[in-house]
Amino acid sequence: MKKNIIIAIASAAMVLFASCQKTPISAEKGFGYLSFSEFTLGLDETVETKATAASGNYTITIIDADGNEVMRKTYDEVKNNDNKLSIAAGSYTLVASSSSDEVPVAAFEQPVYGVSKEFTIEAGMTTPIGELVCTLQQCKVTVAYSDDFLKMVTGQCSTKVTVDPEMPLEYVLNADKTYEQSAGYFEVTGNTMTVVFKGDIDGGSKSMTKVFSNIAPKQWRQIKFIPKVDEEGNATFDIVIQDLISDATLNNAVDPKEEIIGEDPDAPKGDGGITLAPDYENGCDEEITDLENILIVPVATRDMAIRFRATVPNGVKKFNVLIDSDNDSFLSAVDAANARELDLINPLPDNDIIFQVVPFPHGQELVGQTDIAFNLDSAQDAITIYSGRHTFKMIIVDQTGCKNEIPVVMVVE
């Protein structure tokens, strides 16, 4: 029997309820406990490492539904208080932060890690907070220069990076080719970053200003200066974003797409021959020829085949699926599995609900594969519950860095 997404999510909710069931306690009427007995506070410093335990000096702040701070403790104080806090009944947000101060607008080597989670306290009951992972709350920026660019430097230079117009950071490049290698951390007040260079290049004063977009927390923007030749054949230089590291794996707070911003001459060109196409070896009653308009009509006496194949000539490096819909109920069901942004190679535990209903191939075994078959026949019963247009955008990056984004659209009338 094919799985129904409502049944799957309801079952998962029952499991969650059973594991997080509130326990009556002896407490003053109108108060309950927020329990940290099974609480872990992790720290994810980069997307390449697994979460590790955060230090005891992390600040735990409780904020009520009106935005008022009602309690502030260090992580150590919470642990030493029998791992629980007494709080009046109501709805709250817990905020954990590596700093008791505000996030600095712009500063060198002052990263701030944090996380927030909503919870509800009921009188006379204990509510477990569960596991949280702190991630970077700022945009990290480093500046570097290629060896060929440094050969062009003949005097003092400066690179100013600005996210907030009132608070730029200056990265100094000296005439002896030494330069500021500290990381700058910027509070993200907009979505653009301006880089201004001024200095002595090839015996003359040179300047350049370049603006980069899509700036967000949990990113590492690696600015690099490279030499180039203009259309007239003159030696000049350019400012590029050499790489972008986006920390999105553990808290679903940022788009997991990885992108190159700026004119990077070394960036791979094209889609690497990555394709997604219908796949029907033996023929079916309802073969799909257009992946962007798969019409699903509920028919009790017939099953329709939904099968396609991803071809990645250079091997898979990353495979993400972004799920969207014009039906709010469908999106609510997806949100119950924390699945609007699926990383098929490194899925979250919550995503298992979706995989039970929409059986996407997933796991580390996808890395390096050049041919991946998708059989979504069993997903029909769940999808037909929700009328509307449901989009599954397949974002595939190969081992050379080439990328293709291919939508699969299912329409239920």
MARDREN-416304 format. One record per residue (C-alpha): z, y, x; residue in one letter. Coordinates in steps of 0.02 Angstrom, whole numbers, plus 50000, padded with zeros to 5 digits. Layout:
N
R      w      v      u  r
R      Z      Y      X  a
...
***
This chain:
413
R      w      v      u  r
R  50000  50000  50000  m
R  49953  50168  50067  k
R  50093  50290  50104  k
R  50124  50440  49996  n
R  50176  50594  50091  i
R  50306  50639  49961  i
R  50387  50467  49973  i
R  50382  50472  50163  a
R  50463  50643  50172  i
R  50592  50597  50041  a
R  50635  50441  50140  s
R  50651  50543  50298  a
R  50761  50667  50206  a
R  50875  50524  50151  m
R  50889  50464  50330  v
R  50928  50641  50387  l
R  51057  50657  50249  f
R  51138  50494  50297  a
R  51150  50545  50480  s
R  51210  50722  50445  c
R  51317  50689  50291  q
R  51457  50815  50272  k
R  51633  50747  50287  t
R  51778  50815  50182  p
R  51914  50897  50285  i
R  52081  50978  50252  s
R  52042  51162  50261  a
R  52089  51324  50181  e
R  51995  51348  50016  k
R  51833  51443  50044  g
R  51815  51389  50227  f
R  51725  51247  50311  g
R  51690  51189  50489  y
R  51535  51204  50595  l
R  51545  51047  50702  s
R  51484  51037  50882  f
R  51546  50858  50910  s
R  51367  50792  50920  e
R  51297  50957  50981  f
R  51193  50974  51139  t
R  51125  51137  51206  l
R  50976  51107  51318  g
R  50879  51221  51433  l
R  50690  51204  51449  d
R  50639  51316  51595  e
R  50455  51267  51602  t
R  50335  51160  51504  v
R  50328  51038  51647  e
R  50512  50984  51642  t
R  50621  50899  51514  k
R  50768  50991  51439  a
R  50928  50990  51540  t
R  51104  51038  51488  a
R  51136  51225  51477  a
R  51284  51301  51570  s
R  51451  51334  51487  g
R  51433  51522  51497  n
R  51300  51526  51361  y
R  51348  51641  51218  t
R  51357  51570  51042  i
R  51342  51704  50908  t
R  51359  51675  50719  i
R  51265  51798  50606  i
R  51285  51803  50417  d
R  51148  51819  50286  a
R  51163  52010  50291  d
R  51130  52015  50477  g
R  51311  52050  50526  n
R  51389  51967  50677  e
R  51542  51871  50618  v
R  51587  51774  50776  m
R  51546  51766  50961  r
R  51605  51630  51080  k
R  51553  51558  51247  t
R  51489  51380  51247  y
R  51645  51329  51345  d
R  51758  51409  51215  e
R  51672  51310  51077  v
R  51691  51146  51173  k
R  51874  51183  51208  n
R  51907  51220  51024  n
R  51891  51037  50975  d
R  51702  51063  50963  n
R  51710  51155  50797  k
R  51723  51328  50722  l
R  51806  51376  50558  s
R  51689  51486  50457  i
R  51692  51553  50278  a
R  51572  51466  50159  a
R  51399  51542  50159  g
R  51229  51546  50246  s
R  51219  51590  50430  y
R  51112  51591  50586  t
R  51176  51525  50753  l
R  51104  51613  50906  v
R  51130  51539  51079  a
R  51086  51648  51229  s
R  51103  51637  51418  s
R  51155  51820  51417  s
R  51290  51910  51320  s
R  51189  52071  51339  d
R  51028  52124  51255  e
R  50865  52059  51326  v
R  50813  52186  51460  p
R  50654  52282  51421  v
R  50586  52246  51594  a
R  50675  52180  51749  a
R  50646  52074  51904  f
R  50725  51901  51907  e
R  50824  51921  51746  q
R  50762  51782  51631  p
R  50852  51760  51465  v
R  50846  51593  51375  y
R  50895  51571  51194  g
R  50871  51484  51028  v
R  50921  51512  50846  s
R  50952  51397  50699  k
R  50998  51428  50516  e
R  51139  51329  50436  f
R  51250  51329  50281  t
R  51440  51307  50271  i
R  51518  51233  50115  e
R  51704  51252  50078  a
R  51806  51104  50136  g
R  51659  51020  50221  m
R  51598  50995  50400  t
R  51419  51039  50446  t
R  51348  50971  50610  p
R  51234  51091  50704  i
R  51135  50956  50797  g
R  51031  50975  50954  e
R  50961  51142  51012  l
R  50850  51184  51160  v
R  50847  51360  51235  c
R  50680  51428  51293  t
R  50623  51589  51378  l
R  50639  51742  51266  q
R  50527  51852  51375  q
R  50356  51852  51454  c
R  50365  51807  51639  k
R  50242  51898  51754  v
R  50204  51867  51937  t
R  50076  51956  52047  v
R  49978  51878  52190  a
R  49826  51918  52296  y
R  49692  51802  52364  s
R  49674  51791  52553  d
R  49503  51872  52543  d
R  49574  52016  52442  f
R  49715  52044  52568  l
R  49583  52063  52704  k
R  49522  52217  52609  m
R  49693  52301  52611  v
R  49703  52444  52738  t
R  49856  52540  52676  g
R  49999  52549  52553  q
R  49961  52483  52377  c
R  50052  52465  52212  s
R  50029  52363  52053  t
R  50117  52425  51896  k
R  50136  52306  51750  v
R  50180  52377  51580  t
R  50221  52294  51414  v
R  50335  52431  51347  d
R  50259  52602  51395  p
R  50432  52669  51441  e
R  50476  52529  51562  m
R  50343  52475  51688  p
R  50383  52365  51837  l
R  50307  52405  52007  e
R  50250  52265  52121  y
R  50229  52340  52297  v
R  50092  52282  52416  l
R  50122  52344  52592  n
R  49994  52388  52726  a
R  50054  52237  52828  d
R  49997  52124  52683  k
R  50174  52080  52627  t
R  50205  52104  52441  y
R  50331  52088  52299  e
R  50337  51907  52247  q
R  50483  51918  52126  s
R  50451  51872  51945  a
R  50461  52011  51818  g
R  50527  51974  51644  y
R  50468  52080  51499  f
R  50536  52095  51322  e
R  50384  52076  51210  v
R  50375  52231  51100  t
R  50187  52222  51071  g
R  50048  52099  51111  n
R  49962  52187  51257  t
R  50000  52207  51442  m
R  49927  52344  51553  t
R  49901  52317  51739  v
R  49870  52471  51848  v
R  49824  52455  52032  f
R  49819  52599  52157  k
R  49802  52583  52345  g
R  49706  52591  52507  d
R  49562  52466  52505  i
R  49431  52459  52644  d
R  49489  52628  52709  g
R  49478  52720  52543  g
R  49590  52754  52393  s
R  49549  52635  52251  k
R  49619  52612  52076  s
R  49591  52497  51929  m
R  49668  52477  51757  t
R  49651  52321  51652  k
R  49727  52274  51484  v
R  49766  52095  51434  f
R  49801  52040  51256  s
R  49896  51900  51168  n
R  50058  51931  51264  i
R  50204  51831  51191  a
R  50374  51761  51239  p
R  50383  51593  51327  k
R  50229  51632  51432  q
R  50204  51645  51619  w
R  50064  51769  51656  r
R  50004  51745  51835  q
R  49908  51902  51885  i
R  49792  51883  52033  k
R  49681  52004  52128  f
R  49515  51936  52190  i
R  49367  52014  52281  p
R  49198  52024  52197  k
R  49028  52106  52218  v
R  48961  52228  52089  d
R  48782  52235  52023  e
R  48731  52351  52165  e
R  48795  52229  52294  g
R  48949  52332  52342  n
R  49115  52247  52382  a
R  49246  52279  52250  t
R  49386  52180  52166  f
R  49448  52120  51997  d
R  49614  52083  51913  i
R  49624  51916  51824  v
R  49752  51807  51739  i
R  49743  51656  51853  q
R  49838  51543  51733  d
R  49944  51544  51578  l
R  50091  51428  51551  i
R  50145  51424  51370  s
R  50314  51349  51327  d
R  50289  51281  51153  a
R  50335  51100  51160  t
R  50515  51101  51100  l
R  50542  51236  50971  n
R  50380  51263  50878  n
R  50394  51451  50903  a
R  50234  51485  50991  v
R  50054  51431  50976  d
R  50029  51285  51096  p
R  49853  51336  51142  k
R  49823  51363  51327  e
R  49699  51498  51372  e
R  49630  51595  51518  i
R  49630  51783  51491  i
R  49524  51894  51603  g
R  49365  51858  51698  e
R  49418  51712  51806  d
R  49265  51664  51909  p
R  49338  51491  51943  d
R  49368  51449  51759  a
R  49265  51302  51694  p
R  49120  51352  51584  k
R  49068  51272  51420  g
R  49146  51136  51315  d
R  49120  50994  51439  g
R  49017  50897  51312  g
R  49171  50869  51202  i
R  49116  50815  51027  t
R  49188  50752  50864  l
R  49071  50655  50750  a
R  49075  50537  50599  p
R  49093  50355  50648  d
R  49036  50217  50529  y
R  48984  50060  50619  e
R  48958  49944  50470  n
R  48911  50069  50335  g
R  49025  50123  50193  c
R  49009  50175  50012  d
R  49057  50352  50056  e
R  49003  50398  50230  e
R  49053  50572  50291  i
R  48915  50671  50373  t
R  48996  50845  50378  d
R  49171  50850  50453  l
R  49195  51030  50394  e
R  49173  50985  50212  n
R  49245  50813  50173  i
R  49258  50806  49983  l
R  49397  50691  49927  i
R  49390  50641  49744  v
R  49533  50533  49679  p
R  49458  50374  49609  v
R  49577  50232  49567  a
R  49448  50095  49588  t
R  49372  50148  49753  r
R  49430  50193  49928  d
R  49328  50315  50030  m
R  49313  50293  50218  a
R  49365  50440  50328  i
R  49321  50395  50506  r
R  49265  50495  50655  f
R  49263  50482  50844  r
R  49308  50604  50983  a
R  49200  50594  51139  t
R  49271  50677  51296  v
R  49159  50639  51446  p
R  49281  50705  51576  n
R  49435  50625  51500  g
R  49571  50699  51390  v
R  49702  50814  51466  k
R  49769  50892  51305  k
R  49740  50853  51122  f
R  49819  50964  50989  n
R  49794  50975  50800  v
R  49830  51136  50705  l
R  49856  51104  50519  i
R  49823  51238  50388  d
R  49792  51241  50200  s
R  49770  51358  50053  d
R  49897  51253  49957  n
R  50077  51307  49990  d
R  50146  51140  49929  s
R  50040  51049  50057  f
R  50104  51163  50195  l
R  50284  51136  50138  s
R  50259  50948  50155  a
R  50185  50973  50329  v
R  50331  51087  50377  d
R  50454  50950  50329  a
R  50382  50853  50476  a
R  50373  51006  50590  n
R  50189  50967  50604  a
R  50084  51124  50583  r
R  50054  51117  50771  e
R  50038  50936  50827  l
R  50033  50889  51010  d
R  49957  50716  50998  l
R  50000  50674  51179  i
R  50181  50736  51174  n
R  50229  50733  50989  p
R  50400  50787  50926  l
R  50515  50657  50846  p
R  50499  50748  50679  d
R  50311  50720  50682  n
R  50333  50534  50650  d
R  50331  50568  50462  i
R  50154  50637  50475  i
R  50094  50492  50582  f
R  50155  50370  50448  q
R  50045  50457  50321  v
R  49900  50526  50424  v
R  49880  50398  50565  p
R  49817  50508  50707  f
R  49809  50417  50875  p
R  49950  50487  50982  h
R  50052  50461  51139  g
R  50029  50469  51327  q
R  49895  50334  51319  e
R  49772  50468  51259  l
R  49774  50551  51431  v
R  49612  50514  51523  g
R  49527  50430  51375  q
R  49343  50471  51349  t
R  49322  50392  51178  d
R  49451  50402  51037  i
R  49424  50330  50863  a
R  49507  50407  50709  f
R  49528  50304  50550  n
R  49609  50409  50415  l
R  49565  50299  50266  d
R  49748  50273  50224  s
R  49782  50459  50215  a
R  49683  50482  50054  q
R  49820  50440  49930  d
R  49936  50569  50007  a
R  49805  50706  50024  i
R  49737  50689  49847  t
R  49906  50744  49780  i
R  49869  50921  49842  y
R  49716  51011  49779  s
R  49635  51139  49892  g
R  49560  51156  50064  r
R  49656  51072  50206  h
R  49600  51110  50384  t
R  49641  51004  50537  f
R  49581  51099  50690  k
R  49559  50980  50837  m
R  49588  51070  51003  i
R  49535  50961  51149  i
R  49550  51006  51335  v
R  49475  50890  51465  d
R  49530  50851  51643  q
R  49418  50989  51714  t
R  49489  51123  51599  g
R  49342  51129  51479  c
R  49392  51151  51298  k
R  49322  51131  51124  n
R  49397  51173  50954  e
R  49326  51072  50810  i
R  49387  51089  50629  p
R  49399  50942  50511  v
R  49410  51008  50333  v
R  49462  50900  50184  m
R  49434  50973  50010  v
R  49523  50905  49858  v
R  49453  50969  49695  e
***
